[in-house]
Amino acid sequence: MLQDMAHGPFWIGVLQIIFVNIILSGDNAVVIAMACLTLPPKQRLWGMILGAGVAVLLRVIFTLVIAQAMTYPYLKLVGGALLFYVAIKLVAEDVDGEDQGVESAQTLWRAVRIVAIADIVMSLDNVIAIAASAESAAALVDIAHASAMKATLIIFGLATSVPLIVVGSAILMALLERYRVLVWGGGALLGWIAGDVMAADSALDLWLSEPALHELHIWGGPVGGIIVIVAGYILVGKHRRLMLDEILAGIALLIWIVVDRVSDSLFGGANPDLVRIWSVRGAVFAVMVVAYAIARSQWHIEQEKV
């Protein structure tokens, strides 16, 4: 094994695993940042480190052992429901608009628990890409011991990606503290993922027709995002008025859904034009960012006048 690690193909395989994991860990960084946002400043670094460690550990376990579990009926329905709970809990975290004075240790482990639950759900599909990358890389390194090398590549590659996930979480947390709209946007993203996960459950094949399943695959994600935002509005609205960022997050989600559906109908199909689809989405996202900056500055001006 040590001899294999001295060869170039091993490190190429490790870099490949790291690259795939970083791409797939964008949602993990969002969850970690949102879960650690309410921690005391002294606990946040530990929250990010432990959260990233839990995320990577679960990714390793799923990749090595439970990759086939995603084919079991009802698993994704249960996992999606858990992810909905996490997303709604996160957007409604400061429902009273102030800290609740929870002890830091309890809050720290609560944050890690939130990350663990979310990552269990989101890792179900991601592990296939990681396992496939490790398998192809292991064959190049040492085909005679490919299975053992595959496990080594997975563990080594995922473990070395922890610092990158922590850095991404730290950057996101700094933005979440200043821009509340990103918290609700992250919650909508988790709801979108939960809807997509539930729509892909094999148990639905027994209940729904082919056209209904097709529509569910299209609308599962958008409806999931709407569910989280609406549930957050209801929970927060019972205790205080909605803030500007929270309202703008709902508007942005609706705009994004419309753009997503229109771009898919124009440039999707059997051979989708991904360049045009993402160009349209990127342009709309840039417009929304500018509109948000203008609305936020105008709101601050009005507040100063009051």
PyMOL commands that set and color helices and strands:
alter all, ss='L'
color gray80, all
select helices_A, chain A and resi 2-5+8-24+26-36+41-71+75-91+104-141+143-160+162-178+180-199+202-206+210-237+244-267+274-305
alter helices_A, ss='H'
color red, helices_A
deselect
rebuild
show_as cartoon
